[in-house]
Amino acid sequence: MSLKPANAFCRPTLGLLVFFAGLQWAQAQPIAVNFVYTGSGSQSDALKFSYEAGFFKKRGVDLTLLYVTSGVITSQTMASGSAAAATTTATDALRAMAAGAPMKIVMVNIDQFQHLFVARPGINGPKDMKGKKIAVSRYGAFSDIQTRFVVRQWGLDPDKDVQILQIGNSAARAAALASGGVDGAIVTPAFVPFAKQVGLQVIFDLSTVKTKFASQIMVAHDSWVKERPAVVRNVVKGFLEGIRQFKSDPAIAKPYLRKYYKGSEADIESIYAETNRFLRSEPTPDLEGLQNAWESIPEHKGKSVDLKRFVEARFVAEAIGEMK
């Protein structure tokens, strides 16, 4: 009987070990995901906090955050397939999905109005805004929809009683106010301390409008929802974990805010309190708030639609169930 060298038996075994080690290494590598976001304040702060705190990497997702200047551009970027997911405004997303954009709403992180209307010195209330200039980001965008809504709440006609101008995001609107280029604008709560520093004053708090309204949301591209649902699920879980830590642990959240907002400790306290007030711990995509957002879009008002076809609620439901 001939004897084979011992290494003759080891070679295939070693090959299998190398193969399985390589397979495990490949499985352990985080999945690269492009994620688009826009705006500033509550939802964007929670997203960046979740990213910097490592909640997405903990779930095996290597997120690349891509900033764009409006919800309209966010929808265009998503429709092009350049990103797997995004945070945006519900009205911009609904408008895009009604036009055929391949994406689904997976989270509604804020389901009420949260912005505030600030005005230059000498304007003490809503009635003083008649005949004045109001800044919005762009016509048809969420800031424009909110502005027209609140002007009507004041008993004024947004097309006749005020002049609405396209200026840009909250920072640009605040700067236009500070320079005197416009008389009033809607801004996020995070910009209120800056507004007060330059002499502006809050004349209306939109959160006093007690209407359930899907405001800030997360969407995922249809191809990822269908073909890579596990990745979408992990992005949602990472984001939800980050939101919950942000809300529950101010000792961790406030240092993050200090890094991005150069204000007094009272300002940081105010920004944290406002963000905490609006961010939802269970951001399910409820249809009532989405329906109100849909009906606020001028071209869709009065048109019936089955909003369920724009929603994929299972990911956040699973994440919430896991964390209870």
N, C-alpha and C positions, 0 to 999 in steps of 0.2 A: 504494500500500500504506500503510495507516495504522499508525502506531507507537503501542504502548501504553507508558504511563509505566513506568519501571523498577520503581517500588514496586508495580505491579500484579503483577509476577512475585514480589516479595519477600513479599507478604502471606501466601500459603499456606505458603511455606517457613518464614516466621517463626512461623506458627501451629503447624506441625509441630514446630519446635524447642521452642516453649513446652510443647507437649503432652508431648514426650519428656523434657524437663527435669523437668516435673511428675511424670511416671511414675517417673523415676529417684529423685526426691526422696522419693516415696511409698514406693518399694521400700527406700530407705535408712533409713526411720524404724524404730526398734526396736519390736518387738511387745510390747504390754503383757500381762503374765502375773501373775495372783495366785498366790502360793505360800505354803502354810500350813506352819508348823512348830511343834513343841512340845518341851518338855524343855530340858535344858542339857547341856553337855559335848560329847564327841567330835563327833557328827554335826552338832549345832546349831552348834558353833563352826566347823566346816569350811564349813557352809552360809553363815554370816554373813561369814566370811573371804572366801569366793569372791565374795559379793555386793559387799563393800566394796572388794575388789581389782579389781573391774570385769570379771571373767571372763564374766559373763552379758551385759553390754553389748557386750563384744567379739564375742559371738556373735549380736548383734542382738536381744537380749531385754531388755525393760525390766521387771525383776522387782519386784513389790511383796510384801514379806515380811509375812505376817500371823501373829502369835503367838496360839496358843490354849493352854489349860491342860492338855489331855490328849489321848492318842491317840484316845480315843472321840470327842471333839469334832472332832478332825481328820477322822476318817472321816465324820462327819455333815456337816461343811463340804464335803468333797469330793463326797459323795453329792448334796448340794443343787445342785451345779454352780457354787458360788461361787468355786472355785479350779480351776486347771488341773493343779496338781501339789502334792505335799506330801512332807515327811519325817515319818516316824512309826515306831511299833513294829510289827513284823511280826504279832504276835498280834492287836493291835487291827485291823489292816488285813485280815487273813485272816478274822477273825470278821465284819467288815462285808461283805467280798466274798462270803462264804458266804451272807449274808442278802440279797444282790442289789445291793450298792453297785457302781456302774459305774466301776471303776478297775482298773488293772493295776500289778503290781510291776515296776519298770523297773531298779532298782538294789538291791543288798543291801550297804550300806556297812560294816556290822559283822556278822560271822557267828559270834560267840561271846558268852558272858556276859562282861560287862566291869565290872559294878557291884561294890561292896564292902559288906559288912555292918558297920556301926559300932554301938557300944553305949556306954552311959554308964559312968562310973568304977565299979569294983567288979565289973563283969562281964568276966571274963577269957577266956572261951571259950564255944563254942556250948552246952555242957551247962548253963551258968549261965543260959541264956535260958528254961529251963523255968518256966512260971508267969508269965512277963513279958509286957509290952505291946510290940507291934511296929507301927510305922507303915507304911502303904502309901498310894498316891495315892487309889485307889478300888478297891472290890471288882471283880474280874474284869479289872482293868487289868494291864499288863505287870509293874508293880512287885509286884502281888499274886501273879501267877503265879510270878515269880522267888522271892518270899518263901516261898511254900508249897513250891516245889521245894527251896530250900536248907534249910528246916526239916526236910523229910523226909530230906535228906542227913545231917542231924545225928542221925537216929534218933528224932525227935520227931513227934508228930501235930499238924499246924497247926490242926486244929479242936478239939483237946482240951488240948494241952500249952502253948499260947501264946494270947494274946489279940491278934487282928489288928484294927487300927483304921484307918479312912479319915481321912487327914490332908491330903494334897495332894502337890504335886511335890517334887523333891529339896530345894529350898530350904525348903519348909514342913516337911518331915520332919526336916531338920537343925535347924531352929528348935525343933521340938517336943522333939527330943532334948536340945538345949541348955537348954531350960526345965525339963526333968525330966518332961514330960507323957507321954513314952513311954520305953521302955528300950533299944530298938534299931530299926534301919531300914536298908534298902538305899539307898545313895546312889551318884551317879556319881563317878568318880575325881576330877573337878574340885572336889568338895565335901570331899574328904578333908583338905586343908590347913586349911580352916575348922573341920572337925570336931575336928581335933587341937588347934587353938588354944583351943577351949572345953573341952578335957579328955576328949573322946570318943576311943575307940580302935577300930581295925579288928580284928575278931575272925574275919572270914572273907572271903577273896578269891574271888569267884565265877568268876574267870577260871581258877582251878585246876581247875574242872570241864571236862575235855577232851572236850566234846561240841560238834559243829558245830551251831550254833543261830542261825538268822536272827534278828537282834536289831533293828538299826536299818536302815530301808529308805527308798527313795523310790518313790512311786506317782504315776501320771498318770491323769487322767480319761479314760474310754473315748472321749468325743467328740473330745478333742484327739489321742489316739492314732490314731483313724480319719480325722479330717478335717484335722488340722494336724500330721502327723507330723514335718515339718521343724522346727517350733517345739520339740516335745518333744525331738527329737534335739539341738537347740542348747542347751536347758536342761541336758540330760545332759552334753554336752561341756563346757559352762561349769563345771558342778559338778565334773566329773572333773579338769579342768585346775586348779581351785582346790585340790582335795584333794591333787593331786600336788605343787603348789608348797608347800602347807602342810607336807607330809611331808618334802620335800627341802630346804627353805630355812628353817631355824630363825631366821635373821637377819631374815626378813620376818614369820614367823609369831609369834614371841615378843612383838614390840611390840603386835601385835593382842591377845594374851592379857593383857598388862599393862594394857591399856585397860579390860578387862572384869573382871579378877580382881585385887582389891587385896590382894596378898600379897607375901611376900618373893621375892627372886630364886630361892631354892631352891624355893619353892612353884610359881613359874612354870615352872621347869625340870621339876618333877614332873608338872605338868598337861600340859606339851607332850609329855613322854616317854610318858605314859599314852595321850594322844590318838593319838600317832604309832604306838603299839603296836597299837591296835585298828582304826584306819581302814584299809580295803583300797584298794590302788592299782588293783586290777582288780575292781571290785564287781559281778561278774556274779551274777544271781539264781539260784544253784545250788539244785537241788531238795532235796538232802539236808538242808540247814539249814532250809529252809522246811517240810519234812515234820516235823522235830523240833519246830519252833515250832507247827505245826498240832496235833500230838499233845499239846502242853502245855496246850491250851485245854480246860478240863474238859468242856464240852458236846460237843466234837468228838473226844475221845479214843476210839480204836477205830473211828471212822467212816472208811471209805475215801473218798478224793477224788482227782480228777485235778488236781493243783496246776498243771499246765501251762496250764489255762484262766485262771489268775489271773496269769500271767506274760507279759511282753513283753520278751524279752531282746535284741532286735535293736539297740536304741538304744545300749546300753552296749557291745555287741560292735563296732558301727561306730565308736564313739568310741575304744575301745581300739585298734582296727586303724589308725585315722588317726594316733594319737599314737605308734605304734611306729616 
